[in-house]
Amino acid sequence: MMSDIFLKPYAATPDGIHVRYFENDENIRLTDVWATFMGGRFKQPKDGLKMDLVLIGNNVLFGQDFRRKVTLWLFQLVEDLEAFNSFPWGSYVYMMTIHYLRQGFRSANAPLKHIAHYNLYCFPWALEIWAMEVFGSLIDLVGKNLGHRHPRLQNWRIFKRPHDFFGKFAKYEKDVTDGKVRFFFPNHT
């Protein structure tokens, strides 16, 4: 189930970061958010975290370039961190990826009945398994290694929604900077 954030038109939260730092400008670019974030002069304690979540949403989850405009509904979503943490990110990003893949394969000049169709079948699963195999340190964040089985898909139990994912990710980030994280596991063939 998607958040009700999509059921109503975007309206900036009166005391939110969109109004506080960007004067409710609807044409704000990610470079502006990045510059404000890097400036580090925040008016309220959690404003830096909220800007960071907007940047992660746009750049990491949505894969957008810094020159693009900010996805405005993210400003509304970060104002309620509980709603942000419970948002179905995996489902949303998956549907968005499929939408853009379909759009990219559709020829603008071809009649609808002659459009080539592509099916990803289990590619998203394969990508997730590959990530778990290559970046072994992700295991604690999103799943559990069950051993060495074949096919490799059976090696992992993936959590639907990790408890306190962003808290775990912050600890993971600290472990990376402290050099405690092991990025690559040997191949189990």
C-alpha positions as a Markdown table, in Angstrom:
| # | Residue | x | y | z |
|---|---|---|---|---|
| 1 | Met | 0.0 | 0.0 | 0.0 |
| 2 | Met | 1.4 | 3.4 | -1.0 |
| 3 | Ser | 1.4 | 6.3 | 1.3 |
| 4 | Asp | -1.5 | 8.8 | 1.1 |
| 5 | Ile | 1.1 | 11.4 | 0.1 |
| 6 | Phe | 0.2 | 10.7 | -3.5 |
| 7 | Leu | -3.6 | 11.2 | -3.0 |
| 8 | Lys | -3.4 | 14.9 | -2.5 |
| 9 | Pro | -1.4 | 17.7 | -4.3 |
| 10 | Tyr | 1.9 | 18.7 | -2.8 |
| 11 | Ala | 1.7 | 21.4 | -0.2 |
| 12 | Ala | 4.9 | 22.5 | 1.7 |
| 13 | Thr | 4.8 | 21.9 | 5.4 |
| 14 | Pro | 4.6 | 25.4 | 7.0 |
| 15 | Asp | 7.5 | 24.8 | 9.4 |
| 16 | Gly | 9.3 | 22.3 | 7.3 |
| 17 | Ile | 12.8 | 22.4 | 5.7 |
| 18 | His | 11.3 | 23.3 | 2.2 |
| 19 | Val | 9.9 | 26.6 | 3.6 |
| 20 | Arg | 12.7 | 27.2 | 6.2 |
| 21 | Tyr | 15.7 | 26.9 | 3.8 |
| 22 | Phe | 14.3 | 27.2 | 0.3 |
| 23 | Glu | 11.3 | 29.6 | 0.7 |
| 24 | Asn | 8.9 | 27.1 | -0.8 |
| 25 | Asp | 10.6 | 27.3 | -4.2 |
| 26 | Glu | 9.2 | 24.6 | -6.4 |
| 27 | Asn | 12.1 | 24.8 | -8.8 |
| 28 | Ile | 14.8 | 23.9 | -6.3 |
| 29 | Arg | 17.6 | 21.7 | -7.7 |
| 30 | Leu | 19.5 | 19.0 | -5.9 |
| 31 | Thr | 22.7 | 21.1 | -6.1 |
| 32 | Asp | 20.9 | 23.7 | -3.9 |
| 33 | Val | 20.0 | 21.1 | -1.3 |
| 34 | Trp | 23.5 | 19.7 | -1.4 |
| 35 | Ala | 25.1 | 23.2 | -0.9 |
| 36 | Thr | 22.8 | 23.9 | 2.1 |
| 37 | Phe | 23.5 | 20.5 | 3.5 |
| 38 | Met | 27.2 | 20.9 | 3.2 |
| 39 | Gly | 27.0 | 24.4 | 4.7 |
| 40 | Gly | 26.0 | 22.8 | 7.9 |
| 41 | Arg | 24.2 | 25.8 | 9.4 |
| 42 | Phe | 20.9 | 24.2 | 10.4 |
| 43 | Lys | 18.1 | 26.1 | 12.1 |
| 44 | Gln | 16.7 | 23.0 | 13.9 |
| 45 | Pro | 18.3 | 19.8 | 15.2 |
| 46 | Lys | 17.0 | 17.3 | 12.7 |
| 47 | Asp | 17.2 | 19.5 | 9.6 |
| 48 | Gly | 20.5 | 18.0 | 8.5 |
| 49 | Leu | 19.1 | 14.5 | 8.7 |
| 50 | Lys | 16.0 | 15.6 | 6.7 |
| 51 | Met | 18.1 | 17.1 | 4.0 |
| 52 | Asp | 20.3 | 14.0 | 3.9 |
| 53 | Leu | 17.2 | 11.9 | 3.4 |
| 54 | Val | 16.0 | 14.0 | 0.5 |
| 55 | Leu | 19.4 | 13.7 | -1.1 |
| 56 | Ile | 19.5 | 9.9 | -0.5 |
| 57 | Gly | 16.0 | 9.6 | -1.9 |
| 58 | Asn | 16.7 | 11.5 | -5.1 |
| 59 | Asn | 20.3 | 10.4 | -5.8 |
| 60 | Val | 20.5 | 6.9 | -4.4 |
| 61 | Leu | 17.0 | 5.5 | -4.6 |
| 62 | Phe | 15.8 | 7.4 | -7.6 |
| 63 | Gly | 19.2 | 7.6 | -9.3 |
| 64 | Gln | 18.7 | 11.3 | -10.3 |
| 65 | Asp | 21.4 | 13.6 | -11.4 |
| 66 | Phe | 22.3 | 16.6 | -9.2 |
| 67 | Arg | 21.2 | 19.0 | -11.9 |
| 68 | Arg | 17.6 | 17.8 | -11.7 |
| 69 | Lys | 14.8 | 19.3 | -9.6 |
| 70 | Val | 14.1 | 17.9 | -6.2 |
| 71 | Thr | 11.2 | 15.4 | -6.0 |
| 72 | Leu | 8.9 | 17.7 | -4.0 |
| 73 | Trp | 6.9 | 15.1 | -2.1 |
| 74 | Leu | 10.1 | 14.0 | -0.4 |
| 75 | Phe | 10.2 | 17.3 | 1.4 |
| 76 | Gln | 6.8 | 16.4 | 2.9 |
| 77 | Leu | 7.7 | 12.8 | 3.7 |
| 78 | Val | 10.9 | 13.7 | 5.6 |
| 79 | Glu | 9.0 | 15.9 | 8.0 |
| 80 | Asp | 7.5 | 12.7 | 9.5 |
| 81 | Leu | 10.4 | 10.4 | 10.0 |
| 82 | Glu | 8.1 | 7.5 | 11.1 |
| 83 | Ala | 6.2 | 7.8 | 7.8 |
| 84 | Phe | 9.6 | 8.0 | 6.0 |
| 85 | Asn | 10.8 | 4.8 | 7.6 |
| 86 | Ser | 7.6 | 2.9 | 7.0 |
| 87 | Phe | 7.2 | 4.1 | 3.3 |
| 88 | Pro | 7.4 | 1.0 | 1.0 |
| 89 | Trp | 10.6 | 2.1 | -0.7 |
| 90 | Gly | 11.3 | -1.2 | -2.4 |
| 91 | Ser | 7.9 | -1.4 | -4.0 |
| 92 | Tyr | 8.0 | 2.2 | -5.1 |
| 93 | Val | 11.5 | 2.1 | -6.6 |
| 94 | Tyr | 10.8 | -1.3 | -8.3 |
| 95 | Met | 7.6 | 0.1 | -9.9 |
| 96 | Met | 9.4 | 3.3 | -10.9 |
| 97 | Thr | 12.3 | 1.2 | -12.5 |
| 98 | Ile | 9.9 | -1.0 | -14.4 |
| 99 | His | 8.0 | 2.1 | -15.6 |
| 100 | Tyr | 11.1 | 3.8 | -16.9 |
| 101 | Leu | 12.5 | 0.6 | -18.5 |
| 102 | Arg | 9.2 | 0.2 | -20.4 |
| 103 | Gln | 9.2 | 3.8 | -21.4 |
| 104 | Gly | 12.8 | 3.6 | -22.6 |
| 105 | Phe | 12.1 | 0.5 | -24.8 |
| 106 | Arg | 9.1 | 2.1 | -26.4 |
| 107 | Ser | 9.9 | 3.7 | -29.7 |
| 108 | Ala | 8.2 | 7.1 | -30.2 |
| 109 | Asn | 7.6 | 6.4 | -33.9 |
| 110 | Ala | 6.5 | 2.8 | -33.8 |
| 111 | Pro | 2.7 | 2.0 | -33.8 |
| 112 | Leu | 1.6 | 0.5 | -30.6 |
| 113 | Lys | 1.0 | -3.0 | -32.0 |
| 114 | His | 4.7 | -3.2 | -33.2 |
| 115 | Ile | 6.4 | -2.3 | -30.0 |
| 116 | Ala | 9.0 | -4.7 | -28.8 |
| 117 | His | 8.4 | -6.1 | -25.3 |
| 118 | Tyr | 11.1 | -7.1 | -22.8 |
| 119 | Asn | 10.5 | -9.1 | -19.7 |
| 120 | Leu | 12.9 | -8.8 | -16.8 |
| 121 | Tyr | 11.7 | -12.1 | -15.3 |
| 122 | Cys | 13.8 | -12.6 | -12.2 |
| 123 | Phe | 16.5 | -9.9 | -12.9 |
| 124 | Pro | 15.6 | -7.9 | -9.8 |
| 125 | Trp | 16.0 | -11.0 | -7.6 |
| 126 | Ala | 19.3 | -11.8 | -9.3 |
| 127 | Leu | 20.5 | -8.3 | -8.7 |
| 128 | Glu | 19.6 | -8.5 | -5.1 |
| 129 | Ile | 21.4 | -11.8 | -4.6 |
| 130 | Trp | 24.4 | -10.5 | -6.5 |
| 131 | Ala | 24.5 | -7.5 | -4.1 |
| 132 | Met | 24.3 | -9.7 | -1.1 |
| 133 | Glu | 27.1 | -11.9 | -2.4 |
| 134 | Val | 29.5 | -9.1 | -3.4 |
| 135 | Phe | 28.8 | -6.6 | -0.6 |
| 136 | Gly | 28.8 | -9.0 | 2.3 |
| 137 | Ser | 28.6 | -6.2 | 4.8 |
| 138 | Leu | 25.0 | -5.5 | 3.6 |
| 139 | Ile | 23.9 | -8.8 | 5.1 |
| 140 | Asp | 23.3 | -7.4 | 8.6 |
| 141 | Leu | 21.3 | -4.5 | 7.2 |
| 142 | Val | 18.8 | -6.3 | 5.0 |
| 143 | Gly | 19.0 | -10.0 | 5.5 |
| 144 | Lys | 20.6 | -13.1 | 6.9 |
| 145 | Asn | 23.0 | -15.6 | 5.4 |
| 146 | Leu | 21.6 | -19.2 | 5.8 |
| 147 | Gly | 24.7 | -21.0 | 4.6 |
| 148 | His | 26.1 | -22.3 | 1.3 |
| 149 | Arg | 23.2 | -23.8 | -0.8 |
| 150 | His | 22.5 | -24.1 | -4.4 |
| 151 | Pro | 20.9 | -22.3 | -6.1 |
| 152 | Arg | 22.4 | -19.3 | -4.4 |
| 153 | Leu | 18.9 | -17.8 | -4.0 |
| 154 | Gln | 18.4 | -20.2 | -1.1 |
| 155 | Asn | 21.4 | -18.7 | 0.8 |
| 156 | Trp | 19.6 | -15.7 | 1.9 |
| 157 | Arg | 16.6 | -14.7 | 4.0 |
| 158 | Ile | 15.7 | -11.1 | 3.2 |
| 159 | Phe | 13.8 | -9.1 | 5.7 |
| 160 | Lys | 10.6 | -7.3 | 4.4 |
| 161 | Arg | 11.4 | -4.1 | 6.2 |
| 162 | Pro | 14.4 | -4.1 | 8.5 |
| 163 | His | 13.7 | -2.6 | 11.9 |
| 164 | Asp | 15.3 | 0.8 | 12.3 |
| 165 | Phe | 17.0 | 0.6 | 8.8 |
| 166 | Phe | 18.3 | 4.1 | 8.9 |
| 167 | Gly | 19.8 | 3.7 | 12.4 |
| 168 | Lys | 21.5 | 0.5 | 11.2 |
| 169 | Phe | 22.7 | 2.3 | 8.0 |
| 170 | Ala | 24.2 | 5.1 | 10.2 |
| 171 | Lys | 26.1 | 2.5 | 12.2 |
| 172 | Tyr | 27.2 | 0.8 | 8.9 |
| 173 | Glu | 28.5 | 4.2 | 7.6 |
| 174 | Lys | 30.5 | 4.6 | 10.8 |
| 175 | Asp | 31.9 | 1.1 | 10.5 |
| 176 | Val | 32.9 | 1.9 | 6.9 |
| 177 | Thr | 34.8 | 5.0 | 8.0 |
| 178 | Asp | 36.4 | 3.1 | 10.9 |
| 179 | Gly | 37.6 | 0.3 | 8.5 |
| 180 | Lys | 35.6 | -2.4 | 10.2 |
| 181 | Val | 33.5 | -3.4 | 7.1 |
| 182 | Arg | 34.4 | -6.2 | 4.8 |
| 183 | Phe | 33.1 | -5.4 | 1.4 |
| 184 | Phe | 33.8 | -8.5 | -0.6 |
| 185 | Phe | 33.2 | -12.2 | 0.3 |
| 186 | Pro | 35.0 | -14.9 | -1.6 |
| 187 | Asn | 33.0 | -16.6 | -4.3 |
| 188 | His | 31.3 | -19.8 | -2.9 |
| 189 | Thr | 31.5 | -22.0 | -5.9 |
